[in-house]
Amino acid sequence: MKYIFVVICLLVLAVYGGCGRESKVDGSHVRLTNVSYDTTREFYERYNQLFHDTYMAKTGYDVNISQSHGGSSGQARSVMEGNNADVVTLGSEQDINLLAKVHLIQDDWIDAFPNHSAPYTSTIVMLVRKGNPLGIQDWNDLIKTDVHVIAPDPKSSSGACWIFLAAWYYGSQYYGDDTGAKEFVHKLYRNVTILDSGARSSTTTFVENGQGDVLLLWENEAFHLLNQYPDTYEMITPSVSIQAEPSVAVVTGVTDRNGTTTFAKDYISFLYDEQSQRLLADYGFRPSNKRVMADYTDRFNTQMKLTTIRNFGGWPAVYERFFKDGGVFDEIYGT
C-alpha cells in the first residue's frame, strides 16, 4: 500500500506540480502569485497593498500577493514549467498567447478585461547622461559612429520587442520602406554593445555599471530612474515610437485547481479602478482611463507619433516575422 501511495503521489507531482501542495485558500486567508515582467516591481509593491486593504474592507477576505519579476518571455516560460502563478501581468500579448497554447489560460483571455486586457500602456524612450554629451535627440542619432547603445534582448524581453518595433517604425517612416527600415535597424543594433536578458538588467548595465551612452527603455522605467537620480540622467522622447500594451490574464489552469479564480479576476479587475489607474500614472504607466489620463498630460508626452502592434499585423504575425528563430532579428543581429 505504501508503494502504491508513493506512485500515486509521484503521478500527482508530475501532473499538478506537487503532492500535498498547501492550499492557497484557508478560510478568509488567500494567497495569490502575480508573475510579471521586470519593470513593474515597484508599482505592484504599492498596488498589492492597495488591493489588499480595499478588498479586505469590502469583502472580509485577507488576500496576500507574492510577486515574481524578470524578462517577460522568460517569466512566461517559468509558468509553463510550473511556476504556480494565479495571475500573469506580462509585457506583451505574445507572452500570454504562449500560455494559452498549452491551455494554462483560456483562448479568449484577451476579451476577458477591457482594452484587450491591457489596463495601461507605455512607450519606448531613451535615457542619456546629464547634459546629453552626444546630443542624442532621435532614433537617427543612435546609428552614429561611436554611440554605444544598451538594450535588452528580444528573445527574452517583451520590452526589447517593443524597442525593436519602435526602431523599425522609425526606419520605415524616414527611410522609405521595409528595406530601409531593415537597414536602419541593422545599423542601430551594430551599436548595441550589450544585449541584456531583461529591461531591468539593461538598466543595471547602464546605471550601476556605467556602460553605454544611451539606454533604450520603457517610459515608466525612465521616470523611475529620473526620480532616483534627478541630477544624473535625462529622458529623450523620440519623434516616433510605439504604443506598448502590456497584457494581463488569469492563469485558469492554476486558479481552478487552487480555488483562487474569483480572487484572481478581482485582482486584475481592480487595476481598472480609478484609484489604481491614478497609481499607475504615478508610477509612469499611461492609464487606459481617458479621464484619468487627461489629468496627467503634463507628465506624458502626447505629441509623439505612436504606431500600434495592429499596424504590424498583430502579435502572431510580428513574432513569426521578426522574433522567431531565423526571423528578421536573427538576420540583422547575426550579421
Buried (B, 14 or more C-beta within 10 A) or exposed (E): EEEEEEEEEEEBEEEEBEBEEEEBBEEEEBBBBBBBBBBBBBBBEBBBEBBBEBBEEEBEBBBEBEBBBBBBBBBBBBBEEEBBBBBBBBBBBBBBBBBBEEEBBBEEBBEBBEBBBBBBBBBBBBBBBEEBEBEBBBBBBBBEEEBBBBBBBBBBBBBBBBBBBBBBBBBBBBBEEEEBBBBBBBBBBEBBBBBBBBBBBBBBBBBEEEBBBBBBBBBBBBBBBBEEEEEEBBBBBBBBBBBBBBBBBBBBBBBEBBEBBBBBBBBBBBBBBEEBBBBBBBBBBBBBBEEBBEEBEEBBBEEBEBBBBEEBEEBEEBBEEBBEEEBBBBEBBEE
